[in-house]
Amino acid sequence: MKKATASGLVEAPWTQSAPASWQRTFLGHLVEVRSGATPSKDEPSFWDGEIPWVSPKDMKVLRIADSEDHVSEAALAHSALRWIAEGSVLMVTRGMILDHTVPISLAMRPLTINQDMKALVPRRVVRGAFLAWLLVGLNPALLARVEEAAHGTKALRTEQWKKLPLAIPPLDDQRRIADFLDRKTAAIDALIAKKEKLVALLAENRQELITRAVTKGLDPSAPMNDSGVNWTDLLPAHWQVKKVARWFGKIGSGTTPDSQNSEFYLDGSVPWVTTSELREREIETTQKSVTTVALAGC
């Protein structure tokens, strides 16, 4: 529940729980806003430079010093593109990524951005590093302000995010909090990387175990002969090499009945397997079914 303070500011749950000494304000009061642009793709000289041009596809890290695409000084001189200062907080404000997250990054050098983003240039009362962490922490509150724009895409409009209530500690506390989060999240990320490496190794060992069992059998002392096939070198001497189609049965292909024909799908009782079911080792049910009319007509 939101409530108004004595100064008239509206507080939210995350500001109500903050220390009383922290300043209550709105996000729009803390920053100046800079917009991005896309220089003409028809002018090659605009795209042969070394200036980072950050777009949503680059917004996968908290700190950004480079980007996939780059522009030239000519692009800055002859288009709507403008420099974004180091220390600015970058935020994606348009795109389907906003369906589940609002990407936030801190500019670690002067750069440029495209039109699907905004740059929040911190005023003197807030540090960029702290503001970036703050907006990451309040991502659910930003997501709640996302709207559906034209053509079904998502948009976080400036007039909406500017009204986000915030509680801001003194500058020294902001620095300490940002430094603390840098250290702690780096340690967590390192642990995640180790776990991911272990998971990858376990998956590799699992595959090797399966491959060994189905191509060499379970008896390591069994006599081996050359397999005669290119996907494994040796097979147990008492095994036979057979072609799948002749030994195991028939091979057939699937199809997709006309999705506009309701007779093929309405009240269907025949399981229709799609690639989404192939994540399962055994298939007992399917997400979709077709009718016997589809079987006869396709």
Salt bridges, closest charged atoms under 4 A:
GLU11 OE2 - ARG24 NE 2.65
GLU32 OE1 - ARG34 NH2 3.00
GLU32 OE2 - ARG123 NH1 3.42
ASP66 OD1 - HIS70 NE2 2.62
GLU68 OE2 - LYS57 NZ 3.58
ASP69 OD2 - LYS57 NZ 2.83
ASP99 OD1 - LYS154 NZ 3.96
ASP116 OD1 - ARG94 NE 2.73
GLU147 OE1 - ARG157 NE 2.70
GLU148 OE1 - LYS154 NZ 3.66
ASP173 OD1 - ARG176 NH2 2.27
ASP179 OD2 - ARG175 NH1 3.78
ASP182 OD2 - ARG63 NH2 2.94
ASP233 OD1 - LYS216 NZ 3.43
